[in-house]
Amino acid sequence: METAPPLTPHGTSATAPDGAGTDRDQPRADATGPAPVAGERALVLGGGGSTGNAWLIGVVAGLLDGGLDVTEADLVIGTSAGATAAAQLTGASPHDLLAAVLAAAPPPRSRPVGSDGGRVPVGPVADHLERTSRIIAAAEDAADMRRRMGAAALETDAASDGSGRARWRATVAARLPVRRWPGRALLITAVDAHTGEPVVFDRHSGVDLVDAVAASTAGGPPHGIGDRRYIDGGYRSVENADLAAGYRRVLVLSPLGGRSRHPRQWGTHLAAQVDVLRARGSRVETIVPEVGSEHLFGARAMDLSLRPPAARAGHARGRALAGRLTAFWR
């Protein structure tokens, strides 16, 4: 079985001090893959669309209500919807974020949000899933798949007038309570559309937080940072939990329940990442949605009307598991 590839460098290690041998004009990735040990606990927030983001916020708020504060993690890793959640949870309280999700005016069920922040019908979401599924099926391996995804995204970018990029960045910025990197270790994953190589952004990367999250959540058109274009970090792995290797305790929140559209032999499923972590000495726990909540994710993951029920489901799940996880986390 293969494992997800290490993140290839555009510069020096992502944990280097500010200005220590970095190229501030070029986004970069970790030089060897997983972050070196910097503490005890890592929190991993996986992708899963708009409803996945709401579920993640609900879980963290539910854990807190059950007496377990996982926002104290020494490292937070965010991918796609989890990148947005990671930036939100390092900038505001879980309770405030949950209240905002639950208070949002419910939009029509048939009109999920598009990558440019506008309302789009369900059809384009299904079309996107179909197109990307064809790319996955045609790919020889994970690296080939990422290159193909990047090429397809760049074709879309070339055919556009470029205005969608600014709208997408503004949409992402509006979702973040704080638009600067936190002092704690936060890793945001993406994929270079030009090469298909995975990258990770942190506060030392010379990329602001809004752009990093916009890149990690770019599931359709790529997001531009300088002269580079980036696509969704979920194209490497839905969770990218293996980046927490070396941390003694790793808690993974996976809205998609560890599922992936990638073939299992590619080694990008959550189960393979957990195996990697445990082989390197980490204790790992995962939180996935309860059976029966599958309708909140998958093809309907961009339906904004499902965000409140997804958040409530996450809150109930987190509160129910807080007691069992307290000894592990502390």
TARA-V302323 format. One record per pair of residues at least 12 apart in sequence whose ideal C-beta (glycine too) atoms are under 6 Angstrom apart, sorted by the first residue. I is the first residue (numbers start at 1). J is the second residue. Records with the same first field share a line. If there is no record, write none. Layout:
I->J + J
This chain:
1->267
2->266 + 267
3->267 + 276
4->236 + 237 + 242 + 268
6->33
7->29 + 30 + 33 + 198 + 200
8->29 + 197
9->29 + 31
10->26 + 28 + 29
11->23 + 28
13->31
14->30 + 200 + 202
15->35
16->204
18->204
24->206
27->205 + 207 + 225
28->205
29->199 + 200
30->200
34->243 + 245 + 246
37->246
38->74 + 185
39->74
40->74 + 248 + 249
41->73 + 74 + 249
42->73 + 75 + 244 + 247 + 250
43->70 + 73 + 76 + 251
44->77 + 239 + 241 + 244 + 252
45->78 + 82 + 85 + 86 + 253
46->79 + 82 + 238 + 239 + 254
47->79 + 80 + 81 + 82 + 234 + 238
48->81 + 255 + 256 + 297 + 301
49->81 + 301 + 302
50->302 + 304 + 307
51->296 + 297 + 301 + 306 + 307 + 310
52->81 + 255 + 301
53->81 + 84 + 85
54->101 + 307 + 310 + 311
55->255 + 310 + 314
56->85 + 253
57->85 + 97 + 98 + 311
58->98 + 311 + 314 + 315
59->253 + 287 + 314 + 317 + 318
60->89 + 94
61->94 + 95 + 98 + 315
62->315 + 318 + 319
63->318 + 322
64->94
65->319
66->319 + 322
67->322
68->322 + 325 + 326
71->89
75->185
76->186
77->187 + 243
78->188
79->189 + 233 + 234 + 240
80->216 + 217 + 232 + 233 + 234
83->188 + 213 + 216
84->175 + 213
87->176 + 209 + 213
90->182 + 186
91->177 + 178
92->177
98->311
101->307 + 311
102->308
106->305
107->304 + 305
109->305
110->122
112->125 + 302 + 303
113->302 + 304
115->168 + 220 + 221
116->164 + 167 + 168
117->167 + 171
125->302
126->299
135->148 + 149
136->261
142->266 + 268
146->191 + 196 + 235
147->196
149->235
150->193 + 196 + 231
153->193 + 222 + 231
154->193
156->221
157->221 + 222
164->221
165->224
168->214
169->214
172->210 + 213 + 214
173->210
179->209 + 210
180->209
181->203 + 209
187->200 + 202
188->201 + 212 + 216
189->216 + 233 + 240
190->215 + 216 + 230 + 233
191->231 + 235 + 236
193->222 + 229 + 230 + 231
198->236
207->225
211->225
215->230
216->233
218->231 + 232
219->232
237->268
238->256 + 260
239->252 + 254 + 270
241->273
242->273 + 276
245->277 + 280
247->282
249->283
250->277 + 282 + 284
251->285
252->286
253->287
254->270 + 288
255->297
256->297
257->288 + 289
258->270
285->325 + 328
290->317
293->313
296->310
